[in-house]
Amino acid sequence: MPGYIVHSGWWCDESRRHIGANYNESDDRIRTPKFFDVWYDCVTKFSNPRKIIVVDSASPLKPDISGKSVEWVNLKMNFKHGMVCEGQYGGWTRAFALGAMYAYLNDAGIQFS
């Protein structure tokens, strides 16, 4: 049965600030654990993925995922984001690559005849 997988990254701390964000163009409400509920409701209302995966970059604040159909994957540390990343790849790149590879290895989006 064909299908697709929705994947995303997660990072949240007490500051409610995104590392490297332009504070005049950024909304702090999206950097709280409660925003996860809004995101999850939108994903499940407007799509029908085979699975939802969230890659956490060792976030100190995590949303309540009880009752939600989410697979939570933890990275060992916060690899940060963009121009201030730790190591060769930042957290965004690692979350994207992990989710994409997971979908690929599970034949998401591929229909066999």
N, C-alpha and C positions, 0 to 999 in steps of 0.2 A: 504494500500500500504506500503510495507516495506521500510525502509530508515534508515539513521543514522544521527546523529547530531555531528558536529565538534565543540569542545569547547576549549577555551584557556584562559589563564590569561593575564593581561596587567599591566605593571608598567613602567613608564618613567619619568625621571626628567632632570634637566638642566645639571647634572654631566655626563650624558651618561655612568655612571658606574653602574654595578649590585652589589648590596650589597653582600659581601662575595665572589666576583669573584676573581679568580686568574688572575691578569692583564696580565700575560705573555701568558695565554692560552685563553683569551677572546677578542672578537672583538667588539669594542664600536659601530660600525655601526648598530648592531642589537638592540641597545637600544635608537633608535630615533623614533619619530612618523612616519617618512617617510618609515621606514622598514615595518610598518604595510601594506603598499601598496604591497610590495613584497610578504609578507606572504599571504595576501588575494588573490593576483593573482595566487599564487601557489595552494592554497586551491581550488579555483574555476576552475582552469585549469585541475588539476589532480584528482579531486573528484567531486562528485555530492551530497552533503549533503542535507538533508531535511531542515536543518537550521544551521546557524553559530552563536555561542554565544561566547562573550568575557566578562570575569569577570574582572573588573577594581578594583585594590586595592587603590582607592583614589589617583590616579596618577595626579601629577600636569600638565603633558603634555599628551594630548590625540591626537590620529590621526584624520584626517578628514574622517568620515565614510559616508559623504553624497554620495548618489548614490550607496552605497554598501548594500547588503542584510545581515546585521549583527544586531543581538540583543545585545545591550550593557547593562550589569548589573553592578551596582556600589556597592562595599562594603563600609562600613562607614569609614574605615581607611586603612592605609597600615599596614598589619600584618607581613610584611617583609618576609624573605625567609630563609629556611634552619636552620642553627645553631643560627641565630640571630632573630628568629621569636618572634612576640608579642603574648602572650597568648599561649594556648595549641596548636593551629594550625597556621602555617604560611600561607602567601598568596597563594603559590603554591598549598598547600593541600586544602585550601578553594575553590580556583578556580576549581580544579579538582573535588572535591566532589559536588560542586554546578552544574557543567556541567553534571557530571555522573547522579546525581539524576534527573536533568531536562530531560535528555534523557530517563532514566528509567520510569519516570512518564508519559512521552509522548509515551511510547511503541515503541521507536526508535529501529529498528533492530528486532522487533517482527512481525512475519507474522501470521495473523489469518486466519484460513481456513473456 
